[in-house]
Amino acid sequence: MATVDVIKCCMDSISQISDEIRDAIIYLDAGCTESFEYVGAFSLFLELGAHAICSLEKMSPLDKVVDWNLTSGPAKKIVVITSRLLSDAHRYILRCLSAFQTLCSCAIFTCISETGHSAYPESPLGPDAYREYESLLVQDYEELARKFLMNSSHTGESIVKDSTPAEDEGWSQLTTSEEEPFNFSSVASAQNSYEDSVIDRTEDVRKKLKVSVHHFPLVLCPFSPRFFVLPSEGSVAEAYLSAEHDNSISFGLPPISTGTTADGEDVPPGATLTAQFLYHLAAKMDLKLEIFSLGDVSKTVGKLLTDMSSLYDVGRRKRSAGLLLIDRTLDLLTPCCHGDSLVDQMFSSLPHRERMASLSQSKSSQSQVKLGPAYLQRSPLTVQIPLNNFLRGDTSSSYNFQLVESIEAFLRGWNSRDSTPQMVELVNFSTKLSGEMSSQDFQSDLLCGSFVSTENFHGTPYLEAILERRTKDGAVLIKKWLQESLRRENISLNAKIRPGYASKSDLQTMVKALAKSQSLLAKNKGIIQLAAAALSALDESHSAKWDAFSSAEKILNVNAGDTSQSLAAQISDLINKSALVSSQGNNKMDAQRGLLTLQDALLLTVVGYILAGENFPSSGTVGPFSWQEEQFMKEAIVDAIVENPTVAKLKFLKGLTQDLEANFNRKSEEKNEDLSNTESIDFDDDDWGSWGDEDSGKDKRKEQVYDDIQLKLELRDRVANLFKIFHKLSSLKKNVSFREWSQALSKFNDDPCSNKGLLYKVLSRVLDKHEVPGLEYHSSTVGRLFKSGFGRFGLGQAKPSLADHDVILVFVVGGINGVEVREAQEALSESSRPEVELILGGTTFLTPKDMFELLLGDYCCV
């Protein structure tokens, strides 16, 4: 039986729409670009006959002249693939339609199903969403054509801005452009009876353009054939997972589990879209799912998935698989900590691509609905691996200038007879570009790599192998791959490479040798990019701080096993040290020395409170600490913010940051004035006459003291609200299911596995066929029928076990990190069934920085 491969399923889904791709210009939005970059699907698009692959949000008039397959004639059809709701992508689709003269067909593929569109509160489309959108798009396109033709008849000028529908109808205005965006070949030079002519031509547009909308569910980012997350700028990952109520921690995370599931309008859109995605993912992989869930939102997703199943789906001959849904909120400690994972360090150290300025962001800022924000802005998954250090030199420099010359030659040859201002401007731009080529910033932007999951070494995918190893083991494996590649290319090194440990200098030497020519770079780009990413993670400026975090987390863990007083004292000490570092140090030097800032100390405070909730659930009346212990921590945070207000621009300080900075600047100026006055004391007879001004000076100082007191009182109120979040985090394990967990998992407390994450512990128990407290099984339609009806005749079904399946799909609602992927593989290899095909997935890929933003940033529920 064939193994389950997520990457292969994605490739097959693209091949299935080959008829639409052939001879078309492909437009991908940011989420799909992210997805297909990880899949490595761009070459497949070109093999299937695509003219070009372009960005939907950054559509350019030059897109229509690019043809990678050298086909004759202009493109007559476009294919748009989007990971968003159709209403969000509408403005960009309309812009693409308006830019082509000979367009006959527009095929739109969205990963959101019709049910998902109708269920999402921000979507104006109903149950028949695709057909509704087809007619709406044609109507808007006709309206644009009509207004353009009428305006051309009068003035010959474009009115892009005025031609779009109003904002309150749900469609945003198109941006203006100097390039004329609408070129309808049917515009006649004669202007007689232009109204009738406009109507006729508009009807021609309707007959000429064929619009179709289809479902394309497999838009995901696979790190390996068996591990994936959702695109950061797709509607599924951006939808909120928690409404604003007492049990909410963050809009981007499930709420605290209480044993109740949401129904009807209370179901968060993220749960609905996640259920839709998993249902269609299983259908594409031809899997029949037995659904198990752990956590309130996971139970809601499981219920939605069960309701979507039908007698037809159950009766089909599919491969049986178990689906385990887990709420991220059940284990917040693991993604907050800096674990032993090279992939986690890579994603934390490398710069990420900037988010596209999309319509969803403007909606999110304009409408903060009662249940939560309309959209979450996840951190992009596309990293920018710096390659400039390895490619710098004469070869790289000459290559850059050859690139500029090629661009200029292309622009001149595009239309040599055309001397319009636009053409002159493009040529001038290429000239300006050549002058900027020598700048380091431009080179660093130009020479950046990215992760591609299909890159492999003799059939072993790079990312998959690195995910399953710890940091040092992963670095040694990369070193081994580099040595094998050098040996294959017959390249000898002058420097001596030490066996065993992979040092930064060894990796750097081998990468430079392997990238010394363009042919070698193209041939070995996969291992070169991975090694460059590892070098970034192992650089002292990042690794020192990561190690400092890891050491502090271990100290907190040790203190959590002692007393609440020692843990509270350790947290206060970390906050005080961070305040001292922020007021005296240099950020870059501090990072290299492994010194922590106030934001870092606050993240460690989150870790400390979660540990305190596990170990001291009844120490305080509200939180795990006594009032006095907590007061010391509050005062430490207040003093740290007052001493350096610029280091903590957090949600709980919004509206107060400017006052804090002004207060800090005023005190600094007063200190400088006092120092200058003490250095130059001069007694002058004229000063005796100024004694009467002392009263006014005292009044001014009194006002300043009063303002300082008011500011500090306000700051203390804000910090008190911050500690409400900490109290919620410490109460995660006070419910019944967690008390059951503490008893069931007692065997992990006396061995080295006690610091493992929840995913490892759950899988270990599941694969050993032990009971998992709180795990709910969702019966299928037939299963419920047997249980309720035929069970009285002795024909009831036995409750299935997750371990009975040869394929197990685990999806973490809220996100997953690299440490959990490695630990899940360890749990599988240590179990009695290592042959099980384990597929892991999550809403997004989480780093400690992402957890900080979710818990203490703009999306926290204070």
Number of C-alpha atoms within 10 A of each C-alpha: 4 4 9 17 16 24 26 14 16 24 17 13 16 18 16 10 13 16 11 21 24 19 24 26 26 24 26 24 24 24 28 28 26 24 30 25 19 25 26 18 19 15 11 15 23 19 14 19 21 26 27 22 21 19 17 23 20 13 17 15 13 10 20 20 13 17 21 12 14 9 12 8 9 17 24 17 24 29 24 25 26 27 31 24 24 23 18 22 22 20 22 23 24 17 20 24 21 19 21 22 17 16 20 18 19 22 19 22 21 23 27 25 21 20 16 24 23 16 19 19 14 19 16 17 22 17 14 12 19 22 17 14 20 16 13 13 18 18 13 17 22 19 16 21 23 21 19 24 28 19 14 18 21 11 9 11 13 21 18 20 12 13 18 20 16 11 9 7 8 16 17 19 17 16 10 13 11 7 11 14 21 20 16 18 10 14 16 13 8 8 13 10 9 16 14 10 18 20 16 12 20 21 14 13 20 15 10 13 18 15 19 16 20 16 15 20 22 26 27 28 31 29 23 24 21 18 23 24 25 28 30 28 28 26 26 30 29 24 24 25 27 27 25 18 12 11 17 22 26 28 28 33 27 28 25 25 24 14 14 11 16 14 11 6 9 11 19 25 24 28 26 21 25 26 23 23 23 20 20 18 19 17 15 16 16 16 21 21 26 22 24 23 24 25 27 22 32 28 26 22 28 28 21 21 21 19 13 14 16 12 10 7 13 15 10 11 10 15 15 16 22 23 24 25 26 28 24 29 24 19 16 20 21 21 25 22 23 23 22 18 23 25 23 22 24 22 23 21 22 19 15 16 13 10 17 14 11 16 18 22 16 13 17 16 11 11 13 12 13 9 15 23 24 23 26 24 19 20 20 20 25 26 21 20 28 23 22 19 13 19 20 16 12 9 12 18 15 11 13 18 16 13 14 19 16 13 17 20 13 13 17 17 11 14 10 10 8 12 11 8 9 12 16 13 12 15 18 13 13 18 15 12 17 17 12 13 17 13 9 12 11 12 21 16 14 14 18 14 21 19 22 25 21 24 21 15 15 8 8 11 18 24 22 20 16 21 25 22 23 17 21 16 17 20 24 17 19 22 25 16 18 21 19 13 19 18 11 9 12 9 13 11 11 8 10 8 17 9 11 11 14 19 17 17 12 16 23 18 16 22 27 17 18 25 19 16 13 15 11 14 19 11 13 20 18 22 22 29 22 24 23 23 27 25 22 23 24 22 14 17 18 21 19 18 20 25 16 17 22 16 13 21 20 13 14 24 18 14 21 24 15 13 15 20 16 16 24 25 16 20 25 23 16 21 29 20 17 21 25 16 17 22 14 10 13 10 14 12 11 18 20 15 16 19 21 25 25 24 19 19 23 19 20 23 23 27 24 26 29 25 23 28 24 21 19 20 19 16 17 15 10 15 23 26 25 16 13 12 18 20 14 15 22 19 16 19 23 18 17 23 23 17 18 18 24 14 15 16 14 13 17 21 18 11 9 15 18 13 13 22 17 12 19 18 12 13 12 12 12 12 12 11 12 11 11 11 11 9 9 8 8 9 8 8 7 7 9 9 9 8 8 9 9 10 10 10 11 11 11 12 12 12 12 14 12 12 13 15 12 12 17 16 13 14 22 17 13 17 18 15 14 17 20 15 21 23 19 21 25 26 22 22 23 15 13 13 18 17 13 14 15 15 10 15 15 11 11 14 11 8 9 8 12 13 12 15 18 19 21 21 19 23 24 21 17 18 21 15 14 14 12 19 18 15 17 17 20 20 21 21 16 15 17 15 14 19 18 11 12 14 13 10 8 9 11 16 15 9 11 14 16 22 19 16 18 15 22 21 22 22 26 22 27 25 24 24 24 25 25 22 22 20 21 26 20 17 22 20 14 13 17 13 15 14 11 17 18 18 22 23 25 23 25 26 25 23 23 21 16 18 22 20 19 20 24 24 16 19 20 20 23 20
